[in-house]
Amino acid sequence: MEYRVTAKYNRPLIMHAARLVTDRSIGGRRGLVLLALSVLVFLFLLVRGERSWVIGLVGGTLLIAAVAIGSVYLTTYRRSLAIFERLPEKSIEFVFTDNAWGSTSGLGTQSASWKTIDSIVRDPRVWLLRMPGGSGYVMLPTEGIDDAARSFIVEQVRRNGGRVD
């Protein structure tokens, strides 16, 4: 079986994928709730007049967390955008077969075993095909991918030991 998909990319889609990667790196909604609660505790302590080492520790931790989250987003977005800017046609053709998956664009061709996909993060607009150990991901826009091709991709990833979120 073989499926061919031509994926079209644009800046809003790249921004959306960068937000997905950032959300996953901080634990999704749980991470955001924890961060919001921490900010509330910090503000509560500040309003109460707290000036001990605790307020400094909480404030410093929040600052570090904000910088880390911002860095993850900016790094992911800028790297993806740099690849997008180099794409002559702003599209990539993906090929999914029983044994491998690959892509062809104006930048070149690559092919890899299904075992190179550790997990898939599914979103209505884009799927992130994640590599083992957090070494990277491939952004696959879902527009134009029929249900049969989606099911095939999910089945192949699961069959080869990958997770599907």
C-alpha positions as CSV (number, residue, x, y, z in Angstrom):
1,M,0.0,0.0,0.0
2,E,1.2,3.5,-0.8
3,Y,-0.2,6.9,0.1
4,R,1.1,10.2,-1.4
5,V,0.3,13.5,0.3
6,T,1.3,17.0,-0.7
7,A,1.5,19.1,2.4
8,K,1.3,22.9,2.0
9,Y,2.9,25.1,4.7
10,N,2.4,28.7,5.8
11,R,3.5,30.9,8.7
12,P,0.3,30.6,10.8
13,L,0.6,26.8,10.6
14,I,4.2,26.9,11.7
15,M,3.2,29.1,14.6
16,H,0.5,26.7,15.6
17,A,2.9,23.7,15.5
18,A,5.4,25.7,17.6
19,R,2.7,26.2,20.2
20,L,1.9,22.5,20.2
21,V,5.5,21.6,20.8
22,T,5.7,24.2,23.6
23,D,2.5,22.9,25.2
24,R,3.9,19.4,25.1
25,S,7.2,20.5,26.7
26,I,5.4,22.1,29.7
27,G,2.9,19.4,30.3
28,G,0.0,20.8,28.4
29,R,-2.9,22.3,30.4
30,R,-1.6,20.9,33.6
31,G,1.6,22.8,33.2
32,L,-0.3,26.0,32.4
33,V,-2.5,25.6,35.4
34,L,0.5,25.0,37.7
35,L,2.2,28.1,36.3
36,A,-1.0,30.2,36.8
37,L,-1.3,28.9,40.4
38,S,2.3,29.8,41.0
39,V,1.7,33.3,39.7
40,L,-1.3,33.7,42.0
41,V,0.7,32.5,45.0
42,F,3.5,34.9,44.1
43,L,1.1,37.8,43.8
44,F,-0.7,36.9,47.0
45,L,2.6,36.8,48.9
46,L,3.6,40.1,47.4
47,V,0.3,41.9,48.2
48,R,0.6,40.5,51.8
49,G,3.9,42.3,52.1
50,E,6.0,39.2,52.2
51,R,9.7,40.1,51.7
52,S,11.4,36.9,52.8
53,W,13.5,34.5,50.8
54,V,10.3,32.6,49.9
55,I,9.1,35.5,47.7
56,G,12.5,35.7,46.0
57,L,12.5,32.0,45.4
58,V,9.0,31.9,44.0
59,G,9.7,35.0,41.9
60,G,13.0,33.6,40.6
61,T,11.4,30.3,39.7
62,L,8.6,32.0,37.8
63,L,11.1,34.1,35.9
64,I,13.1,31.0,35.0
65,A,9.9,29.2,33.9
66,A,8.8,32.1,31.7
67,V,12.2,32.3,30.1
68,A,12.3,28.6,29.5
69,I,8.8,28.5,28.0
70,G,9.5,31.5,25.7
71,S,12.8,29.9,24.6
72,V,11.2,26.6,23.7
73,Y,8.6,28.4,21.6
74,L,11.0,30.8,19.9
75,T,13.6,28.1,19.1
76,T,11.0,25.8,17.7
77,Y,9.3,28.5,15.7
78,R,12.5,30.0,14.3
79,R,14.0,26.6,13.3
80,S,10.8,25.7,11.5
81,L,10.5,29.1,9.9
82,A,14.1,28.9,8.6
83,I,13.3,25.6,6.8
84,F,10.0,27.1,5.5
85,E,11.8,30.1,4.1
86,R,14.2,27.8,2.2
87,L,11.4,25.8,0.6
88,P,11.0,26.9,-3.0
89,E,7.4,25.7,-3.4
90,K,6.3,26.0,0.3
91,S,5.1,22.4,0.1
92,I,6.5,18.9,0.7
93,E,5.4,15.6,-0.9
94,F,5.2,12.8,1.6
95,V,5.1,9.1,0.7
96,F,3.9,6.5,3.2
97,T,4.4,2.8,2.3
98,D,4.2,-0.4,4.3
99,N,8.0,-0.4,5.0
100,A,8.9,3.3,5.2
101,W,7.9,6.9,5.0
102,G,9.6,9.7,3.2
103,S,9.4,13.2,1.8
104,T,10.5,15.1,-1.2
105,S,10.8,18.9,-1.6
106,G,12.9,21.5,-3.3
107,L,15.5,20.9,-0.5
108,G,15.9,17.2,-1.2
109,T,14.6,13.7,-0.5
110,Q,14.6,11.6,2.6
111,S,13.3,8.2,3.5
112,A,13.2,6.4,6.9
113,S,11.8,3.4,8.6
114,W,8.6,3.7,10.6
115,K,10.6,3.0,13.7
116,T,12.0,6.5,13.4
117,I,8.6,7.8,14.6
118,D,8.4,7.6,18.3
119,S,4.9,9.1,18.6
120,I,2.3,11.2,16.8
121,V,0.8,14.3,18.4
122,R,-2.5,14.7,16.5
123,D,-4.2,18.1,16.2
124,P,-7.0,19.0,13.8
125,R,-4.6,21.3,11.8
126,V,-1.3,19.5,12.0
127,W,0.2,16.2,13.1
128,L,3.7,16.2,14.7
129,L,5.6,13.0,13.9
130,R,8.0,12.9,16.8
131,M,11.4,11.3,16.7
132,P,12.9,9.2,19.5
133,G,14.4,10.9,22.5
134,G,12.9,14.3,21.6
135,S,15.5,14.7,18.8
136,G,13.0,16.5,16.6
137,Y,9.7,16.2,14.8
138,V,8.2,16.4,11.3
139,M,5.2,18.7,10.9
140,L,2.5,17.1,8.7
141,P,-0.4,19.4,7.9
142,T,-3.7,17.5,7.9
143,E,-5.4,19.4,5.2
144,G,-5.9,17.2,2.2
145,I,-5.1,13.9,4.0
146,D,-8.0,11.5,3.6
147,D,-9.2,9.2,6.3
148,A,-7.6,6.1,4.8
149,A,-4.2,7.7,4.7
150,R,-4.6,9.0,8.3
151,S,-5.6,5.5,9.5
152,F,-2.6,3.9,7.6
153,I,-0.1,6.3,9.2
154,V,-1.5,5.7,12.7
155,E,-1.5,1.9,12.1
156,Q,2.1,1.9,10.9
157,V,3.4,3.9,13.8
158,R,1.6,1.7,16.3
159,R,2.7,-1.5,14.6
160,N,6.3,-0.3,14.9
161,G,6.1,0.5,18.6
162,G,5.1,4.2,18.4
163,R,2.5,6.0,20.5
164,V,-0.4,8.0,19.1
165,D,-1.8,10.8,21.2
